[in-house]
């Protein structure tokens, strides 16, 4: 699902982020590459290592493109899984720093 608000698209993550979902999640990111993106994790109930790798790669790609990537509306289950996997939520975001 995608919404656009003030030039930033929104990608809603599916409830189950496991090996089966990884390819589709990757494809969703690839089709939105090169533009600012807000990732909505409000419905996520389970996060596996493969989808975490996709999220980390997306963060690296958006940073390489110097496009904003935000993580919004995280479910408690999503945040707990990140904590269990040792990944702070802020690692999954990228904001281009303002020039001095």
C-alpha positions as CSV (number, residue, x, y, z in Angstrom):
1,X,0.0,0.0,0.0
2,X,1.3,3.5,-0.9
3,X,0.1,6.9,0.0
4,X,1.7,10.2,-0.9
5,X,1.7,13.1,1.5
6,X,3.7,16.2,0.8
7,X,5.9,14.5,-1.7
8,X,6.8,11.5,0.5
9,X,5.4,8.1,-0.4
10,X,4.3,5.7,2.3
11,X,5.0,2.0,2.2
12,X,2.9,-0.1,4.7
13,X,4.7,-3.3,5.7
14,X,2.7,-6.5,5.9
15,X,1.9,-8.1,9.3
16,X,4.3,-11.1,8.8
17,X,7.8,-10.2,7.7
18,X,9.4,-13.6,7.3
19,X,11.4,-15.4,4.6
20,X,8.2,-15.8,2.5
21,X,7.6,-12.0,2.6
22,X,11.2,-10.9,1.9
23,X,11.1,-10.9,-1.9
24,X,7.9,-8.9,-2.0
25,X,9.1,-6.4,0.5
26,X,12.4,-6.0,-1.5
27,X,10.4,-5.4,-4.7
28,X,8.2,-2.8,-2.9
29,X,11.4,-0.9,-1.9
30,X,13.0,-1.3,-5.3
31,X,10.0,0.3,-7.1
32,X,10.2,3.3,-4.7
33,X,13.9,3.8,-4.8
34,X,15.2,7.3,-5.6
35,X,12.3,9.1,-3.8
36,X,11.7,10.0,-0.1
37,X,9.9,7.2,1.6
38,X,8.0,6.7,4.9
39,X,7.8,3.1,6.1
40,X,4.7,2.3,8.2
41,X,5.3,-0.7,10.5
42,X,2.1,-0.3,12.5
43,X,0.6,-3.7,11.4
44,X,3.8,-5.7,11.8
45,X,3.3,-8.7,14.1
46,X,6.5,-10.7,13.3
47,X,9.9,-9.7,12.0
48,X,12.4,-12.3,10.8
49,X,16.1,-11.9,10.0
50,X,15.6,-12.0,6.2
51,X,13.2,-9.0,6.2
52,X,15.4,-7.2,8.6
53,X,18.2,-7.6,6.1
54,X,15.9,-6.1,3.4
55,X,15.1,-3.1,5.7
56,X,18.8,-2.6,6.4
57,X,19.7,-2.7,2.7
58,X,16.9,-0.3,2.0
59,X,18.4,2.1,4.5
60,X,21.8,1.8,2.8
61,X,20.2,2.4,-0.6
62,X,18.3,5.5,0.5
63,X,21.5,6.9,2.1
64,X,23.5,6.2,-1.1
65,X,20.8,8.1,-3.1
66,X,20.6,10.8,-0.4
67,X,16.9,10.4,-0.1
68,X,15.0,10.5,3.2
69,X,13.8,7.2,4.6
70,X,11.7,7.4,7.7
71,X,10.3,4.6,9.9
72,X,6.8,5.6,11.3
73,X,4.0,4.1,13.3
74,X,5.8,1.0,14.6
75,X,3.9,-1.7,16.3
76,X,5.0,-2.9,19.7
77,X,5.8,-6.3,18.2
78,X,8.0,-4.7,15.5
79,X,9.9,-2.7,18.1
80,X,10.3,-5.8,20.4
81,X,11.7,-7.8,17.5
82,X,14.2,-5.1,16.6
83,X,15.2,-5.0,20.2
84,X,15.6,-8.8,20.3
85,X,17.7,-8.6,17.1
86,X,19.9,-5.8,18.6
87,X,18.8,-3.2,16.1
88,X,17.8,0.3,17.3
89,X,14.9,1.7,15.2
90,X,16.9,4.8,14.3
91,X,19.3,2.6,12.3
92,X,16.5,2.0,9.8
93,X,16.1,5.7,9.0
94,X,18.1,8.1,6.9
95,X,17.7,11.9,6.9
96,X,20.0,14.0,4.7
97,X,21.8,16.4,7.0
98,X,21.3,20.1,6.3
99,X,24.3,21.9,4.8
100,X,26.1,24.2,7.2
